[in-house]
Amino acid sequence: MSEPTLNPPTRKPVRMCVRCHRITDEPVTVAEVHQNSGPGWNVYACPECAPHLPPQPDPLDLLRAGHRRRRGDAE
């Protein structure tokens, strides 16, 4: 009788590219969607499309900039 495998083989992640809509097994995270309540999610692209997507701003930087504007501070 063979012994059970302790670490079964893992499967590569499979995601759909946000730009070309093809399925890729080499997804690149290009954005994070944040929620007020509940979990957010990641947006993926294939390696060919990822360089063509604009960089996403850091949500904390956006919050800080809005806070400074409300206080009247210069940016």
Secondary structure by P-SEA (a helix, b strand, c coil): ccccccccccccbbbbbcccccccccccccbbbbbcccbbbbbbbcccccccccccccaaaaaaaaaaaaacccc
